Amino acid sequence: MAKVKSVYACTACGYESPRWVGRCPGCGAWNTLEEGIVAQPEKGAPRMAANQRPGTGAKPLLLKDIPEDVTLRTPTGISELDRVLGGGIVEGGLMLIGGDPGIGKSTLLLQVCANLAAAGKRILYISGEESARQIKLRARRLGIETPGLYILAENALDAVEERIRELQPDAAVIDSIQTMYRPEMASAPGSVSQIRESTSLLMRICKETGTAMFVVGHVTKDGAIAGPRMLEHMVDAVLYFEGDRQQDYRLLRAVKNRFGSVNELGVFRMTGKGMQVVPNPSEELLSHRAQGASGSTVFCGMEGSRPLLCDVQALTSQSYLNSPRRTVNGADPGRVAMLLAVLEKRAGQRSYNQDVYINVAGGLELSEPAADLALCAAVVSSLKDQAVGAETAVMGEVGLAGEIRSIPQCDRRVAECARLGFTTLVIPRENARRIHQPPEGVKIVGVDTVLQAMSVLF
């Protein structure tokens, strides 16, 4: 009988240690080692472990001799998901989707399965968390009664592999990878070793059978997918579902995609009938904007290849504390602190005795420096209690010397602002010089410094 022993594995890098240590020797992360159980082979047993298989026996080929097969994509029937994936799912692709509990991962994937099955594809939905009856109840709530959609409630991967090879589906869903386990391994489901080996087996199944597979992954309290970091390196695409469960909007973001561009964004709305596509998110995000109110500025950001307009809000009020408050939602607090210092030093806008609150409406996260000028304009608007023009959009990067630096893809931002009816655009002068023919009815104002921009706006 095989001996059983404990081993501690790092959830960040997969490093294994015979004893627990506070700091991982492999990656240096703190408190990431978790205990797992491994089985040692008996004396006289072959050295190759039971979960290891021989290779494919393939021979090396010259690069010029490899056939150039055109990769065909299958649309999922959900335009925003196709946008994030780069046009649809690829045969044999392994895609990992993560998000907070209750964010809508299972709902979206069940809708994808229904659309593919309605298109004549053979689809297998594998759940290790819910029974087949529970999935049927959700499908009935979503109005899904599509033939060709198979449901399997199983979490033993050996049985899952057998059913996939029997059915030969065009696409499959694993919900979730943390509930799957290899029976020959002694560790519990969800452990580092189980997740690593389970994902390796699923990857091999995808490449051998050509089945496209979606894998659902739970996330930790920090928002990262639970399990070893190598999990994201093994799959072909990594998608993150973001959003507040108290709000209707959901954001699907690609952080890795071997078959398309990364940082693409899909916008959905959670309803009683499932996930609905938001075809024009810029209009949705600006639909509730307060007209004529101070502290509000419109900014056009880039999410992948998509220009997206949002409402940047700021509120300043007299502070009676020794250290005034700085509360930021949707932007980098350190960046905001730097911009407040630039405004005070270069533009004479003093906020040392003001509580400053920053908010990006709609739950968006502004990570690009192009939002600097919009944040400055919102703060100054609140300080002066003067509203920025309702048809004015602001964008530009602000340097420590108060200069306005150029931003990428400015022509696409300008076109999106013009499409939504904005007539005045305050942008860096370098970008304004490159726009030879602005859209009809749009006035483009190029600025060099943050002081000049504030004088134009107010």
DRENDO-970685 format. One record per residue (C-alpha): x, y, z. Coordinates in steps of 0.02 Angstrom, whole numbers, plus 50000, padded with zeros to 5 digits. Layout:
// DRENDO-970685
XYZ ...
// end
This chain:
// DRENDO-970685
500005000050000 500655017349954 501255028450095 500385045050124 501315060650179 500965079250196 501765092250086 501555111150085 501315119449915 501345138049873 499725144249797 500655157649699 502055147949614 501775129649658 503385127549759 503285112249872 504065110950044 504055096550170 503635108750310 502705125050327 503665141350315 503005159050324 503855165050165 503895154650006 505715150749957 505185150249774 504315166849746 504515176049911 502645177749945 502065177350126 500795165150199 500445156250035 500955138450082 499495126550104 499535108650163 499155094550043 499235075650042 500275065749919 500455047049901 502185039349882 502345023949769 502705007049848 504414999349845 504734990749680 503395000849589 503865009049423 504615026349443 503375034549325 501875040749425 500145034549383 499585051749322 501015053349198 500805047249020 502035044348879 502275058548756 501465059848585 502995053348493 502975068048373 504505071748267 505285089048245 504785098448088 505585112947998 504635129048021 504385130847833 503655113147821 502295115747951 500595117247863 499725133947882 497975129147931 496775143647947 496035143548122 494145144148111 493175153048246 491435148348304 490355163148359 489575160848530 488005170648487 488475184048616 489325198648527 490225205648680 490985188748723 491525186348542 492355203448550 493345198748705 493865181948632 494415189848468 492975183948358 492365167848439 492995151548512 494405141948428 494405123148404 495405114848543 495565131048643 495605130548833 494855146348910 494855150749095 493535162649163 493595169149341 492585180849448 491775183549617 490405171749677 488715176449606 489435187949472 488625177849332 489955166049265 488855150449260 487385160249190 488405167249046 489175150449003 487485141749006 486855154748883 488385151748773 488055133048777 486245135848726 486745147048579 488045134548517 486825120048535 485505129848439 486785131948299 486915112948282 488445110148393 488595096148520 488885103948691 489295096148860 489055106049021 489995097849166 489605103849342 490495098649499 489515110549609 487695108449557 486595093649517 485795091149346 484105096449417 484815112849482 485535116749312 483875112649230 482985124749348 484195138549298 483985134249114 482095135349133 482265152449216 483335158249070 482105151048943 483345138048877 482575122448801 483845118448667 484135100648605 485935095348588 486455101948758 487085088148873 487235090249062 488425080149170 488565081749360 490275074249397 491885079749481 493015064649454 494095069249305 494385051349250 492505049349225 492415066549143 493785061749020 492885045648976 491235054748942 492085068048835 492945054948729 491305045448710 490225060448666 491535070048564 490735087148596 491195102748499 491305112848660 491245109048845 491125118749009 491985113849172 491135122149321 492265123449417 494085118049413 494205119149605 492915105249624 493755093049504 494975079949566 496065065749504 495585049749601 497365043049599 497985058149695 497785058249884 497605077149903 495905085249923 494965094049781 495485112349766 497265109549824 498725115949722 499235098849658 497445094049611 497145110249516 498805108849425 498565090749372 496725093149329 497105107849215 498515098149133 497315083849094 495985095549025 497285104048915 497815087248845 496005082648810 495715099048717 497225096848605 496895078448568 495025079348535 494855097048468 493525101248597 493475119648646 493305120848833 492805134448957 493475131949134 492725141649279 493935146749416 493555153249590 494465168949647 495325173249810 494945188249920 496255197949821 495305194949659 496565182649582 496065165449522 496325152749662 497695140049634 499485140749571 499945155049457 500485142749324 498635139049297 498495154949195 500045150449095 499355133549044 497725139648967 497495148748801 496415163148865 496065170749036 494475180849060 493985190249217 492195194649262 492145211049357 490765221449434 489775224449592 488405211949628 487335226349692 487365234149518 486715228049351 488285230449248 489585216849225 491265219049139 492155204549053 493995208049025 495305197648934 497015197949018 497755184248909 497255177948737 498355167648623 497095169548481 496745188248491 497155204748573 497155207048761 496345220348869 494735219448769 493175223448869 491395216848856 489955225248946 488415215649005 486885219049108 486255205949231 484375203249216 483115190249270 483295182249097 485185180949108 486595191549039 486085204548911 487325213248797 487545232148816 487795237348633 488265255448670 489085256348842 489625274648823 487815280348812 487345269248959 488735276149069 488295294249030 486405292249034 486255296949219 487525311149216 486995326549312 486855341349194 487585357949250 488355350949410 490115355549462 491435342149486 490925331649335 492005329049181 491805317449031 493325307048984 493565295048838 494635280048886 495235265248784 494795247648836 495795237248713 495195243248542 493575250648610 493395269248654 492305271048808 491625287348878 491375288949065 490925301949195 492375306949310 491705315049469 492575324849607 491945332849766 492945344649877 492365351350044 493135361150187 494095349350301 494145350950490 495385336850514 497265337850538 497465326550386 496125329750252 495305314450178 495725307550007 494445294649952 494635287449776 493515275049685 493985269549509 495725277249500 497445275249577 497505284549745 499365287849725 499075295449553 497695306549622 498835312649762 500165317049633 498905326749526 498315336649677 500125341649710 500345346849527 498765357349534 499365366249689 501135369149626 500835372749441 499055379449433 498825387849602 497325376849650 497555373549836 496745358149911 497805355750068 496325360650177 495015351350075 494295333850087 494395326749910 493265312749848 493515304949676 492295293149591 492175285449417 490345282149380 489815264849323 491135255249420 492515257449291 494365257349337 495415270849254 497185264349242 497875274049093 498785290749117 497655298748986 496365301549124 497495313649218 496815329549140 495005324149166 495355320849350 496175337949368 494715346449280 493455337849395 494405343249552 494585361349494 492755361749442 492255356849619 493495369049698 492835383549594 491045377049599 490935379649412 490275366349295 491235360349143 490245362348982 488975348448955 489645345448778 491485345848827 492635330648845 494385331448920 495855319548902 497745320548921 499215314849028 499895327049157 501745327549202 502555333649362 503065349849278 501255353149234 501485348949050 500145339748950 500855324648861 500145316048708 499025300748723 498855285448611 497415282148489 496765299948505 495895299448335 494775285048391 494355294348552 493905309948453 492795300148335 491865292048481 491595308948566 490945316348404 489755301748379 488965304948549 488735323548517 490195331748607 490685347848518 492215353648618 493715342448652 495175347948760 496665336948714 498585338248712 499235350348581 500355336948506 498825326248470 497865341148403 499225344448274 499055326848205 497185328648175 497125337448007 495255336547980 494205335648140 492425328948131 491105341148073 490455352348211 491845347648333 493035360648403 494715353648458 495715363848583 497545359048604 498385363448769 500195362748826 500055364749016 498795360849151 498655379449190 498195383049010 496905369049012 496085375849169 495995393349093 495145386148939 493875376049039 493475389449168 
// end
